[in-house]
Amino acid sequence: MYNHKEIEQKWQKRWEAEGLNRALDFDSKPKFYCLDMFPYPSGAGLHVGHPEGYTATDIVSRYKRMNGYNVLHPMGWDAFGLPAENYAIKTKVHPDKSTHENINRFREQIQSLGLSYDWKREVDTSSPEYYKWTQWFFLFLYKNGWAYRAKAPVNWCPSCQTVLANEQVIDGACDRCKTEVTQKELKQWFFKITDFAEELIAGLDKIDWPESTKIMQKNWIGKSEGAEIEFLIANCELRIKVFTTRPDTIFGATYMVVAPEHEIIEKLKDKIENYAEIEKYALMSERKTERERLAQEKEKTGLELKGVKAINPANNKEIPIFVADYVLKGYGTGAIMAVPKHDLRDYLFAQKYNLPIVEVIKPCEIRNVSPRLIRLGRKKLKIKNYHKDLAKRDNLKFKNNKEEESVYEDEGVLVNSGEFNGLESEVAREKITEWLATKGLAKKKINYKLRDWLISRQRYWGAPIPIIYCEKCGEVPVPEEDLPVLLPRDVDFMPHGESPLTRSKEFHKIKCPKCGGKARRESDTMDTFVCSSWYFFRYCDPKNAEEFASKKLLKYWMPVDLYVGGAEHTVMHLLYSRFFTKAMHRNGLINFDEPFLKLRHQGMILAEDGRKMSKSLGNIINPDEVVEKYGADTMRMYEMFMGPFEDSIAWNTKGVIGVRRFLEKVWRLGLSLRGATKGSDEARPPRLKRKRLSGQAISSPGKNLENLLHKTIKKIGEDIEHFKFNTAVASLMILVNHMEKEKFAPQHLFELFLKILSPFAPHLAEELWTQLGYKVGDADEGSKSIFAEKWPEYDSRLALEEEVDLVIQVNGKVRAVVQAKADISESEAQKIAMEQEKIKKWIGDKKVRKFIFVHFLRQQSHYLRHLQPGRLLNIVV
């Protein structure tokens, strides 16, 4: 019987005692930095979703070590933040105590899975030794002008009693407690991430990340190229600036809209006849959240600034100015030119207030062009709506919406636009911008939707912001030699709408470092995402008390070669980490500007009922129970076997049992090689000499097995590199079934099998390795762990498929699949295809125009996924 409890505990202790997983600084081997997104240690402990990503990186790390790499594979704890504080508030237990109890629990659970982390490099973001350097990074940004304090409308969570960054507001609610977010005007600390907007976009082109993640970051940054245009105020020296990506539509601008907070309202208060009404509207707007103001479904409201007019710089016509809450001060210039014929939002507003609607863009007339080319052209231009005649030709279905049919938002040819009539939109944008620039009324401009990162939090459990306020000197940074600014313990951490640090006497016993006069510390703490924006640097040199990490070690280990974690951090942690890295690079602290070269996301593991796991639903799978009953190796292999790594898949206990049976089968095969019966407790035999693979004559069954083994070695290596762990496990299962069926497994072949199994089921593989006579931990020459062995090389001749699938198509549709020699020629493939009755039927009396013969990979086609890679012949008739 395979006793997983005894075996797994034995090897976990042995590996840690022998330092098998420790990374060596400046080793002569090539380095490989493999990293997981470190967890927040909640009271609930690990859930089965955590081990999926951890197991994947563990497999890669073990595989890379066996391939001769010096692997850095660390683990730590994202320990600060709201969840820990909210738990402390609920239980009345100090967050320092509860957090570190949770860390101990998490560490035990992770170690029970046999994950090969270098625990000597463990970090904890809530320890003073760590947050000293979080504060150092704040000062680094501050001294370079990338950290500043400003009064601004902020997102306020009434439940958590703290400010939230824009990224932490999901559908108008707090991403933690789901309470609806309100708006407040407060003085807060910001990081100037907007200074790096262009670099953040450009850097995405040189890193191996999922395309969906890159697109989300690009959309969040929101780069827009256009023009900044100034509209004069009639009978006044004042001007209103607008940013637009469509200066080609300016002749159709029939009114303007400004945000309720726009400074022009205060400047024109003496001229605005209904100023009291406008002021009241502005106050009402302040109470609304940004989401409420921008909601597409809500009816747009606004008031005209009576008594004042703007002048359209294109045609010198006076146009009314409105104030409306759907325009935000923080986006663009806080003012827009409204072109109702060519913007649906502007059209609906114009309809409501009976404002002029002028057409200035007509669709291009396209004649004698195939529908396919029209589709390609539209895709290239990213056009949303199309001319109705073309739509009919292309069988496109339009919504039956009169408002949408009345608005044309796309490219075209200018009309009613003076000297620019007849120009295409792209050309007209350039010409009109240049024309207005000669009048001093326009300039080319690039805008970004991205806004600066608000990092102030009115909570206790976080890194204190290292700033002192002096009555005489004002805002003073804490000297670096005085770091860390310690989090005080004499604090009532219950929420009161302001930072709990405000009420600490100990914390504020401070003198100004400049003049020695009376002073007070900043009482806000930093967003926990600041801690996680640099933690991957600290793993390179975690015990360094003089700097966050030595330059030499950063140069050796960084950047991270492989990073694995959830896609939910796309526009928070992943964006912020890139910002920190680029700020350091721009300042010359490091010689690279991207922190993570390769990124992969794991999918979500759902409950057996197909729903998301939740305490309230009672469908959570506890990994401890799985490990206890079936073993860590079973847990690891099952999570890799469930399906594609990036997919969300429901848990299936039957699948767990199936993987366990596979491991028991491997165990029996291993015992059979040493001549022991199932469950035997006989002493291990003396160490056996390993046979050489090359030049060895073996029997026919062994030959078949040897061929399959080398194909499997090749496939496992490729699958690990490409994160196709499910097909790797399937290949291992096929190989073991073949061994069992033939009842023949020479020891040298079984040893090779154990090596490729070892990253997936490390405990079982190490135990069977010793059963074969290889002692682990002895001083004898050559006695070593299986993980100190070299990854086996496959023989390309033996790994070659003897037979492959020959897929036969007629006019691109699969009509037959037959077995053929792996090295089949095109002429042979044609001969086989034309002899097939099915193919004869589909060709009939039609003339074959040509044959197309190619290699195919199953990933290339949805219809061929069930087939092995092979050959494809397409018959065109």
C-alpha positions in Angstrom: 0.0 0.0 0.0 1.3 3.4 -0.9 1.5 5.3 2.4 1.5 8.9 1.2 1.4 10.4 4.7 4.6 8.7 5.9 6.4 9.2 2.5 5.5 12.9 2.0 6.4 14.0 5.6 9.7 12.2 5.4 10.8 13.9 2.2 9.5 17.3 3.0 11.7 17.3 6.2 14.7 15.9 4.3 14.6 18.4 1.4 14.4 21.3 3.8 17.1 20.0 6.1 19.4 19.5 3.1 18.7 22.9 1.5 17.8 21.2 -1.8 15.7 24.2 -3.0 18.0 27.0 -2.0 19.1 29.5 -4.7 22.8 30.4 -4.8 23.7 34.0 -5.4 26.2 34.5 -8.3 26.3 30.8 -9.2 28.0 29.9 -12.4 24.8 28.2 -13.7 22.3 30.3 -15.8 19.7 31.8 -13.4 16.0 31.3 -13.6 13.7 33.5 -11.3 10.3 31.8 -11.0 7.7 33.7 -8.9 4.2 33.3 -7.6 2.0 36.3 -6.7 2.4 36.1 -3.0 -0.8 35.5 -1.0 -2.6 37.6 1.5 -2.7 35.3 4.6 -6.4 35.3 5.4 -8.0 33.5 8.4 -9.6 31.0 6.1 -6.3 29.5 5.1 -5.4 28.2 1.6 -8.2 27.2 -0.8 -7.8 24.8 -3.6 -7.3 27.7 -6.1 -4.0 28.7 -4.5 -2.1 25.3 -5.1 -2.9 25.4 -8.9 -0.6 28.3 -9.6 1.9 27.2 -6.9 2.1 23.7 -8.3 2.7 25.0 -11.9 5.6 27.1 -10.8 7.0 24.3 -8.7 6.9 21.9 -11.7 8.7 24.5 -13.8 11.3 25.2 -11.0 12.1 21.5 -10.5 12.3 21.0 -14.3 14.7 24.0 -14.7 16.9 22.8 -11.8 17.2 19.4 -13.5 18.1 21.3 -16.7 21.1 23.0 -15.0 19.6 26.3 -13.9 20.2 28.1 -10.6 16.5 28.6 -9.7 15.2 31.3 -7.4 11.7 30.3 -6.3 10.7 32.2 -3.2 7.5 32.8 -1.1 6.3 35.5 1.2 3.2 37.3 2.6 1.2 40.3 1.5 0.4 40.9 5.1 -0.8 44.6 5.4 -4.2 45.8 4.3 -7.9 46.2 4.9 -8.9 42.5 5.2 -6.6 41.9 8.2 -7.8 45.2 9.8 -11.5 44.4 9.2 -11.0 41.0 10.8 -9.3 42.6 13.8 -12.2 45.0 14.1 -14.6 42.2 14.0 -12.8 39.9 16.5 -11.2 42.6 18.7 -7.8 40.9 18.1 -4.8 43.0 17.1 -4.1 42.6 13.4 -0.4 41.9 14.1 -1.4 38.8 16.2 -4.1 37.5 13.8 -2.0 38.1 10.7 1.0 36.2 12.0 -1.1 33.3 13.2 -2.5 33.1 9.7 1.0 33.3 8.2 2.1 30.3 10.2 -1.0 28.4 9.1 -0.4 29.2 5.4 3.2 28.2 5.7 2.3 24.8 7.1 -0.3 24.2 4.3 2.1 25.2 1.6 4.9 23.0 3.0 2.5 20.1 3.2 2.2 20.2 -0.7 6.0 19.7 -1.1 6.4 23.0 -3.0 10.1 23.6 -3.5 10.4 27.2 -2.1 13.5 28.7 -0.8 12.2 29.5 2.7 15.4 31.3 3.7 14.2 34.2 1.5 10.7 34.5 3.0 9.4 38.1 3.4 6.5 39.6 5.4 5.4 43.1 4.2 4.1 44.0 7.8 7.6 43.5 9.4 9.5 46.7 10.1 12.5 45.2 8.3 10.4 45.1 5.1 8.3 48.3 5.4 11.4 50.4 6.2 12.1 49.9 2.4 8.5 50.5 1.4 8.9 53.9 3.1 12.3 54.3 1.4 10.5 53.9 -2.0 8.0 56.6 -1.0 10.9 59.0 -0.3 12.6 58.0 -3.5 9.4 58.9 -5.5 8.9 62.0 -3.4 12.4 63.4 -4.0 12.0 62.8 -7.8 8.7 64.6 -7.9 6.6 61.4 -8.4 4.9 61.6 -5.0 2.8 64.6 -4.1 -0.1 65.7 -1.8 -3.2 67.4 -3.3 -6.8 68.1 -2.5 -9.0 66.1 -4.8 -12.4 64.4 -5.0 -11.8 60.8 -3.9 -13.6 57.5 -3.6 -14.8 56.9 -0.1 -16.0 53.6 1.3 -18.5 54.3 4.2 -18.1 50.8 5.5 -14.3 50.5 5.4 -14.0 54.2 6.4 -11.2 54.8 4.0 -10.3 56.2 0.6 -10.0 53.9 -2.4 -8.0 54.1 -5.6 -10.1 54.1 -8.8 -8.8 50.6 -9.5 -10.4 49.4 -6.2 -13.9 50.6 -7.2 -15.7 47.9 -9.1 -19.1 48.9 -10.6 -19.4 51.7 -8.1 -18.7 49.6 -5.1 -15.7 48.8 -2.8 -13.9 45.8 -4.2 -13.5 44.5 -0.7 -16.8 44.9 1.1 -19.1 45.7 -1.9 -20.5 48.8 -0.2 -21.5 51.6 -2.6 -18.7 54.2 -2.8 -19.4 57.9 -2.3 -17.3 61.0 -3.1 -15.3 63.2 -0.8 -13.0 66.1 -1.2 -9.8 65.4 0.8 -6.1 66.2 0.8 -4.4 62.9 -0.2 -1.1 61.5 -1.3 -0.7 60.5 -5.0 2.0 58.7 -7.0 2.6 60.3 -10.4 2.1 57.2 -12.5 0.8 59.4 -15.4 4.4 60.5 -16.0 5.1 57.0 -17.2 1.9 56.4 -19.4 3.7 56.2 -22.7 6.5 53.9 -21.3 3.9 51.7 -19.8 2.2 51.2 -23.1 5.4 50.8 -25.1 6.9 48.2 -22.7 4.0 45.8 -23.3 5.4 45.1 -26.8 8.6 43.5 -25.4 7.2 41.1 -22.8 5.6 37.7 -23.0 2.2 38.3 -21.4 -1.3 37.1 -22.3 -2.7 39.4 -25.0 -5.9 40.0 -23.0 -3.8 41.3 -20.1 -1.9 43.7 -22.4 -5.1 45.0 -23.9 -6.7 45.6 -20.5 -3.6 47.7 -19.5 -3.6 49.6 -22.7 -7.3 50.4 -22.3 -6.9 51.4 -18.7 -4.1 53.8 -19.7 -6.3 55.0 -22.5 -4.0 56.8 -24.9 -5.8 59.2 -27.2 -4.1 61.2 -30.0 -5.9 64.4 -31.0 -5.8 68.2 -30.6 -6.3 70.7 -27.8 -8.5 73.5 -29.1 -9.4 76.8 -27.5 -12.9 78.3 -27.7 -13.0 82.0 -27.0 -15.8 83.4 -24.8 -17.8 86.1 -26.5 -17.1 89.7 -25.3 -14.4 88.4 -22.9 -10.7 87.6 -22.8 -11.3 84.1 -21.3 -11.0 80.9 -23.2 -12.1 77.3 -22.7 -9.8 74.5 -23.8 -11.1 71.2 -25.0 -9.4 68.0 -26.0 -10.8 66.1 -29.0 -9.7 63.1 -31.1 -12.0 64.4 -33.9 -11.0 67.9 -34.9 -12.5 67.0 -38.3 -16.0 67.4 -36.8 -15.4 70.9 -35.3 -17.6 72.6 -37.9 -20.5 70.6 -36.4 -19.9 71.7 -32.8 -23.1 73.5 -31.9 -22.6 73.8 -28.1 -20.1 73.3 -25.3 -20.4 71.4 -22.0 -18.2 72.0 -18.9 -17.9 70.0 -15.7 -19.7 71.5 -12.7 -16.2 71.9 -11.0 -14.7 73.7 -14.0 -12.9 76.9 -12.9 -14.5 78.9 -15.8 -17.8 79.0 -13.9 -16.2 80.8 -11.0 -14.4 83.2 -13.3 -17.7 84.0 -15.2 -19.9 84.2 -12.2 -20.6 88.0 -12.7 -21.7 87.3 -16.3 -23.8 84.2 -15.7 -27.4 85.3 -15.2 -28.5 82.1 -13.5 -25.3 81.6 -11.4 -27.3 80.7 -8.2 -29.0 77.9 -10.1 -25.7 76.7 -11.6 -24.1 76.7 -8.1 -26.9 74.6 -6.7 -26.5 72.1 -9.6 -22.8 71.9 -8.9 -23.4 71.1 -5.3 -25.8 68.3 -6.2 -23.2 66.9 -8.7 -20.6 66.7 -5.9 -22.7 64.2 -4.0 -22.8 61.8 -7.0 -20.1 59.1 -7.6 -18.2 59.1 -10.8 -20.0 56.0 -11.9 -23.4 57.7 -11.3 -22.3 60.6 -13.4 -21.0 58.6 -16.3 -23.7 55.9 -16.4 -24.8 55.4 -20.0 -28.4 54.5 -19.1 -29.1 57.6 -17.0 -30.8 60.6 -18.5 -28.3 63.4 -19.1 -29.0 66.6 -17.1 -27.6 70.0 -17.6 -28.1 73.8 -17.3 -27.2 76.5 -19.8 -24.8 79.3 -18.6 -27.2 82.1 -19.5 -25.7 85.3 -20.5 -22.4 83.9 -21.9 -21.5 82.3 -25.2 -18.5 80.5 -26.7 -17.2 81.1 -30.2 -16.6 78.1 -32.5 -13.1 78.8 -33.8 -13.8 77.0 -37.1 -16.8 79.2 -38.2 -16.8 82.0 -35.7 -20.4 81.2 -34.7 -21.6 81.8 -31.2 -22.7 78.7 -29.4 -24.2 78.1 -25.9 -22.3 76.7 -23.0 -23.9 74.1 -20.7 -22.8 72.7 -17.4 -23.5 68.9 -17.1 -22.4 66.3 -14.6 -21.5 63.7 -17.2 -18.4 65.8 -17.9 -15.7 65.3 -15.3 -13.0 67.7 -14.4 -10.4 64.9 -14.1 -10.8 63.7 -17.7 -9.2 65.8 -20.5 -9.7 69.5 -19.8 -13.1 69.2 -18.0 -14.8 70.6 -21.1 -16.0 69.2 -24.4 -17.2 70.5 -27.7 -20.5 68.9 -28.6 -21.1 67.6 -32.1 -24.6 66.0 -31.9 -24.7 64.6 -35.4 -21.6 62.6 -34.8 -21.8 61.6 -31.1 -24.7 59.7 -29.7 -24.4 61.2 -26.2 -24.3 64.7 -27.6 -27.2 63.9 -29.9 -29.4 62.8 -27.0 -28.5 65.9 -25.1 -29.2 68.2 -28.1 -32.6 66.5 -28.6 -33.5 67.2 -25.0 -32.6 70.8 -25.1 -33.6 71.5 -28.7 -30.1 72.4 -29.9 -28.9 72.6 -33.5 -27.7 69.4 -35.2 -25.3 69.8 -38.2 -24.0 67.1 -40.4 -20.3 67.6 -41.3 -19.2 64.0 -42.1 -20.7 61.7 -44.7 -19.8 58.1 -45.3 -17.4 57.3 -48.1 -19.1 55.8 -51.1 -17.3 52.5 -51.9 -18.1 51.0 -55.3 -17.1 47.7 -56.9 -15.4 46.4 -53.8 -16.0 42.9 -52.5 -17.8 42.5 -49.1 -14.7 40.7 -47.8 -12.4 43.7 -48.6 -14.9 46.0 -47.0 -14.9 43.9 -43.8 -11.1 43.9 -43.8 -11.0 47.7 -44.2 -13.5 48.3 -41.5 -11.5 46.0 -39.1 -8.3 47.9 -39.9 -10.0 51.3 -39.3 -11.8 50.0 -36.1 -15.0 51.5 -37.5 -18.1 50.9 -35.4 -21.1 51.7 -37.7 -21.2 51.6 -41.4 -23.1 53.0 -44.4 -26.5 51.3 -44.8 -25.9 50.3 -48.4 -22.6 48.6 -47.5 -24.3 46.9 -44.5 -26.9 45.4 -46.8 -24.3 44.1 -49.1 -22.5 42.5 -46.2 -25.7 41.1 -44.6 -25.0 43.1 -41.4 -28.0 43.6 -39.0 -28.5 47.0 -37.5 -30.4 47.6 -34.2 -33.7 49.2 -34.9 -32.9 52.3 -33.0 -33.9 55.7 -34.5 -31.3 57.6 -32.4 -28.4 55.5 -33.5 -29.5 55.7 -37.1 -29.6 59.5 -36.8 -26.0 59.6 -35.7 -22.9 58.8 -37.7 -19.8 58.4 -35.5 -17.2 57.1 -38.0 -14.7 58.2 -40.6 -15.9 59.7 -43.9 -15.7 62.8 -46.1 -16.3 66.3 -44.8 -19.3 68.4 -45.8 -20.5 71.8 -44.5 -16.9 72.4 -43.4 -15.9 75.4 -45.6 -12.6 75.0 -47.4 -12.2 71.5 -46.0 -15.2 70.0 -47.8 -14.4 66.8 -49.7 -11.4 65.9 -47.5 -11.3 62.5 -45.9 -11.4 62.5 -42.1 -7.8 61.5 -41.5 -6.5 64.2 -43.8 -8.9 66.8 -42.5 -7.9 66.2 -38.8 -4.3 67.2 -39.7 -5.3 70.2 -41.9 -7.8 71.6 -39.5 -5.4 71.3 -36.5 -2.7 73.1 -38.5 -5.1 75.8 -39.7 -6.3 76.5 -36.1 -2.7 76.4 -34.9 -1.8 79.3 -37.2 -4.5 81.3 -35.3 -3.0 80.3 -31.9 -6.1 78.3 -31.1 -5.0 74.6 -31.4 -2.1 72.3 -30.9 -1.6 68.5 -31.3 -2.0 66.7 -28.0 -1.9 63.2 -26.6 -4.2 62.5 -23.7 -4.4 59.5 -21.3 -7.3 58.2 -19.4 -4.9 57.0 -16.7 -4.9 59.1 -13.5 -2.4 59.3 -10.7 -2.4 56.6 -8.1 -4.0 57.6 -4.9 -2.1 55.9 -2.1 -3.4 57.5 1.1 -5.5 55.2 3.4 -7.2 56.3 6.6 -6.5 53.0 8.3 -4.2 51.5 10.8 -2.8 48.3 9.3 -0.4 49.6 6.7 3.0 51.2 6.3 3.1 54.8 7.8 3.8 57.5 5.2 7.2 59.0 6.1 6.3 62.7 6.1 6.4 65.2 9.0 4.4 68.5 9.1 6.2 71.4 10.8 4.4 74.6 11.8 7.5 76.5 10.5 8.9 74.3 7.7 5.7 72.8 6.4 6.0 69.4 4.6 9.3 67.6 5.6 10.3 64.1 4.5 11.6 61.8 7.2 15.4 61.5 6.9 16.4 58.1 5.5 18.5 57.3 8.6 15.4 57.6 10.7 13.5 54.8 8.9 11.5 52.9 9.6 8.7 55.0 11.0 7.3 52.3 13.2 3.6 51.6 13.3 2.5 52.5 16.9 0.8 49.9 19.2 -1.1 52.4 21.4 -3.8 52.7 18.9 -7.6 52.1 19.0 -7.8 50.7 15.4 -11.6 50.9 15.3 -12.7 53.1 12.3 -13.8 56.7 13.0 -13.6 58.3 9.5 -10.0 59.3 10.0 -6.7 57.4 10.4 -6.4 55.6 13.8 -2.8 56.9 13.9 -4.3 60.4 14.5 -5.2 59.3 18.0 -1.8 57.9 18.9 0.2 60.0 21.4 3.4 58.0 21.0 3.4 58.3 17.2 3.2 62.1 17.2 5.9 62.8 19.8 8.2 64.3 17.2 10.3 67.3 16.4 10.9 68.8 13.0 14.1 67.2 11.6 14.9 70.6 9.9 14.4 73.2 12.7 13.8 71.1 15.8 10.4 72.8 16.3 7.0 71.5 17.0 5.8 69.0 14.4 3.3 66.2 13.7 3.6 63.0 11.6 1.4 62.2 8.6 -1.3 59.9 10.1 -2.4 58.2 6.9 -0.9 54.8 5.9 0.0 53.6 2.4 -2.2 51.5 0.2 -1.1 47.9 0.6 -0.4 47.7 -3.2 2.6 49.9 -2.5 4.1 47.0 -0.5 3.5 44.6 -3.3 4.9 46.9 -6.0 8.5 46.1 -5.1 8.5 42.8 -3.1 10.0 40.8 -6.0 13.2 43.0 -5.7 13.5 42.1 -2.0 13.6 38.3 -2.6 17.0 38.9 -4.4 18.5 40.1 -1.1 16.0 39.7 1.8 18.4 40.2 4.7 20.0 43.4 3.5 19.8 46.1 6.2 21.6 48.8 4.2 19.6 48.9 1.0 16.4 47.2 -0.4 18.7 44.9 -2.4 22.2 45.2 -3.6 22.7 46.4 -7.2 24.9 43.3 -7.9 22.2 40.9 -6.8 19.5 42.8 -8.7 21.6 42.6 -11.8 22.1 38.9 -11.3 18.6 37.8 -10.5 16.3 40.4 -12.1 14.0 40.6 -14.1 11.7 37.8 -13.1 11.7 35.1 -15.8 8.3 33.6 -15.0 5.5 35.2 -13.0 2.2 33.3 -12.3 -0.9 34.6 -10.7 -4.5 35.8 -11.1 -5.7 38.1 -13.9 -7.7 40.1 -11.4 -4.6 42.2 -10.6 -4.1 43.4 -14.2 -4.7 47.2 -13.6 -3.6 47.2 -10.0 -0.6 45.2 -8.9 0.8 44.4 -12.4 0.5 48.0 -13.5 1.9 49.5 -10.3 4.9 47.0 -10.3 5.7 48.1 -13.8 5.5 51.8 -12.7 7.9 51.2 -9.8 10.4 49.4 -12.1 10.3 52.2 -14.7 10.8 54.9 -12.1 13.9 53.1 -10.8 15.2 52.5 -14.3 14.7 56.2 -15.3 16.6 57.1 -12.2 19.5 54.7 -13.0 19.0 52.4 -10.1 18.5 49.3 -12.3 19.4 48.3 -15.9 16.0 46.9 -16.9 12.6 48.6 -17.2 10.2 45.6 -17.1 9.9 43.5 -13.9 8.3 40.3 -15.4 9.4 38.9 -18.7 6.8 36.1 -18.9 3.4 36.1 -17.2 0.8 33.4 -17.0 -2.6 33.4 -15.4 -4.3 30.4 -13.9 -8.0 29.9 -14.2 -10.5 29.7 -11.4 -11.2 26.3 -9.7 -15.0 26.2 -9.2 -16.9 24.0 -6.8 -18.3 20.6 -7.8 -21.6 22.3 -8.5 -20.0 24.6 -11.1 -20.4 27.7 -9.0 -17.7 29.9 -7.4 -16.6 28.5 -4.0 -18.2 30.4 -1.1 -18.7 30.0 2.6 -22.3 31.1 2.2 -22.9 28.4 -0.4 -21.2 25.7 1.7 -19.3 24.4 -1.4 -15.7 25.2 -0.5 -13.1 22.4 -1.0 -10.5 22.3 1.7 -7.1 21.3 0.3 -6.0 20.0 3.7 -8.7 17.3 3.5 -7.6 16.3 0.0 -4.0 16.1 1.1 -4.9 14.1 4.2 -7.0 11.6 2.3 -5.3 11.3 -1.0 -1.9 12.8 -0.6 -0.1 15.9 -1.8 1.1 14.3 -5.0 -2.5 13.4 -5.9 -3.6 17.0 -5.2 -0.8 18.4 -7.3 -1.3 16.1 -10.3 -5.1 16.4 -10.2 -5.0 20.2 -10.3 -2.6 20.0 -13.3 -4.8 17.4 -15.0 -8.2 19.2 -14.6 -7.9 21.0 -17.9 -6.0 23.8 -19.6 -4.1 25.9 -17.0 -5.8 29.2 -17.9 -9.4 27.8 -17.9 -12.0 27.9 -15.1 -12.9 24.3 -14.3 -15.2 22.7 -11.7 -13.6 20.4 -9.1 -14.4 16.7 -9.5 -13.7 14.2 -6.7 -13.9 11.3 -9.1 -11.0 12.8 -11.0 -9.0 13.1 -7.8 -9.6 9.3 -7.1 -8.5 8.6 -10.7 -5.2 10.4 -10.2 -4.7 8.6 -6.9 -5.1 5.2 -8.7 -2.6 6.3 -11.3 0.0 7.0 -8.5 -0.7 3.6 -6.9 -0.1 2.0 -10.3 3.3 3.7 -10.5 4.0 2.5 -6.9 3.3 -1.1 -7.8 5.5 -0.9 -10.9 8.3 0.5 -8.8 8.0 -2.3 -6.3 7.9 -4.9 -9.0 11.4 -3.8 -10.2 12.9 -4.5 -6.8 11.3 -7.9 -6.6 9.0 -7.0 -3.8 5.3 -7.8 -3.5 2.6 -5.2 -3.1 2.9 -3.5 0.3 6.2 -5.4 1.2 8.3 -3.9 4.0 11.5 -5.8 3.0 14.8 -4.0 3.3 16.0 -2.2 0.2 18.4 -4.1 -2.0 22.0 -2.9 -2.6 22.4 -0.1 -5.1 22.0 -1.3 -8.7 24.3 -0.3 -11.5 22.6 1.8 -14.1 22.6 0.4 -17.6 23.6 2.5 -20.6 20.9 3.3 -23.0 22.9 3.5 -26.2 24.0 0.5 -28.1 21.8 -1.8 -26.0 19.9 -4.7 -27.6 16.5 -5.1 -26.1 13.5 -7.2 -26.8 10.6 -6.1 -29.0 8.3 -5.2 -26.1 11.1 -3.1 -24.6 11.7 -1.5 -28.0 8.1 -0.3 -28.2 8.2 0.9 -24.6 11.5 2.7 -25.3 10.0 4.5 -28.3 7.0 5.6 -26.3 9.2 6.7 -23.4 11.3 9.0 -25.6 8.2 10.4 -27.2 6.9 11.1 -23.7 10.2 12.7 -22.6 10.0 15.0 -25.6 6.4 15.9 -25.0 6.7 16.5 -21.2 9.6 18.9 -21.7 7.6 20.8 -24.4 4.4 20.8 -22.3 6.1 22.2 -19.2 7.7 25.0 -21.3 4.3 25.9 -22.8 2.2 25.4 -19.6 0.3 22.5 -21.0 0.3 20.5 -17.8 -2.9 18.6 -18.4 -1.6 17.0 -21.6 1.7 16.3 -19.9 -0.1 14.3 -17.1 -2.1 12.5 -19.7 1.1 11.5 -21.5 2.5 10.1 -18.2 -0.7 8.1 -17.7 -0.5 6.6 -21.2 3.1 5.6 -20.7 2.3 3.9 -17.3 -0.6 2.1 -18.8 1.7 0.8 -21.6 4.2 -0.4 -18.9 1.5 -2.2 -17.0 0.1 -3.8 -20.1 3.4 -5.1 -21.3 4.4 -6.2 -17.8 7.9 -5.2 -18.8 9.8 -2.2 -17.6 13.6 -2.4 -17.6 15.1 -0.5 -14.7 17.0 2.0 -16.8 13.7 3.0 -18.6 11.8 3.2 -15.4 14.5 5.5 -14.0 14.0 7.8 -17.0 10.3 7.7 -16.3 10.7 8.6 -12.6 12.8 11.7 -13.6 10.0 13.1 -15.9 7.4 12.2 -13.3 9.3 13.9 -10.4 8.3 17.5 -11.0 4.6 16.5 -10.9 4.7 13.9 -8.0 8.0 14.7 -6.2 7.4 12.6 -3.1 6.5 9.4 -4.8 9.3 9.8 -7.4 12.0 10.4 -4.7 10.8 7.4 -2.7 10.9 5.1 -5.7 14.3 6.5 -6.6 15.7 5.3 -3.3 13.8 2.0 -3.7 15.9 1.5 -6.9 19.1 1.8 -4.8 19.9 5.5 -5.0 20.6 6.8 -1.5 19.6 10.4 -0.8 21.6 12.4 1.8 24.5 9.9 2.3 28.1 11.0 1.9 28.9 8.3 -0.6 30.0 9.5 -4.0 27.0 9.7 -6.4 24.3 9.3 -3.8 21.9 12.1 -4.4 18.3 13.2 -4.8 16.5 12.6 -8.0 16.2 16.4 -8.2 19.9 16.6 -8.4 19.8 14.4 -11.5 20.0 15.7 -15.0 16.7 16.0 -17.0 16.8 13.1 -19.5 17.5 13.8 -23.1 15.3 12.1 -25.7 16.6 10.3 -28.7 15.1 12.1 -31.7 15.1 8.9 -33.7 13.2 7.0 -31.1 10.9 9.9 -30.4 9.8 10.1 -34.0 6.2 9.0 -34.6 6.0 5.8 -36.6 2.5 6.5 -37.6 0.6 9.8 -37.7 -2.9 11.0 -38.6 -3.3 11.9 -42.2 -6.3 14.3 -42.3 -7.9 14.5 -45.7 -10.0 17.6 -46.6 -12.1 18.4 -49.7 -12.3 22.2 -50.2 -11.2 22.8 -46.6 -13.6 20.5 -44.9 -12.4 17.3 -43.1 -13.8 14.3 -44.9 -11.5 11.5 -43.7 -8.7 10.7 -41.2 -6.4 7.7 -41.9 -3.2 6.4 -40.3 -0.1 6.9 -42.4 3.7 6.7 -42.0 5.3 9.6 -40.2 7.5 10.4 -43.1 4.8 10.0 -45.8 5.5 12.0 -48.9 3.0 14.2 -50.7 2.6 11.9 -53.6 2.0 8.9 -51.3 -0.6 11.0 -49.4 -2.4 11.9 -52.6 -2.5 8.2 -53.6 -3.9 7.2 -50.3 -6.5 10.0 -50.3 -7.8 9.2 -53.8 -8.3 5.6 -52.9 -10.6 6.4 -50.0 -14.3 5.7 -50.8 -15.5 8.7 -48.8 -13.2 11.0 -50.8 -14.3 9.6 -54.1 -17.9 10.4 -53.0 -17.1 14.0 -52.1 -15.1 14.7 -55.3 -17.5 12.9 -57.7 -16.9 13.9 -61.3 -15.3 17.3 -60.3 -11.9 18.1 -61.5 -9.1 18.3 -58.9 -7.5 21.7 -59.3 -4.7 21.3 -56.8 -3.5 19.5 -53.6 -2.2 21.3 -50.5 0.0 19.2 -48.3 1.0 20.5 -44.9 2.0 19.4 -41.3 -0.6 20.4 -38.8 -0.7 20.9 -35.0 -4.0 20.1 -33.3 -3.9 23.6 -31.7 -4.3 25.1 -35.1 -7.9 23.9 -35.5 -10.9 23.5 -33.3 -11.9 20.5 -35.4 -8.6 18.7 -35.1 -8.0 19.1 -31.4 -8.7 15.4 -30.7 -6.1 14.3 -33.2 -2.3 13.9 -32.7 -0.1 16.3 -34.7 0.3 14.8 -38.2 -0.2 15.6 -41.9 -3.0 17.3 -43.7 -3.9 17.0 -47.4 -6.5 19.5 -48.7 -8.0 18.6 -52.1 -9.3 21.6 -53.9 -11.9 20.9 -56.6 
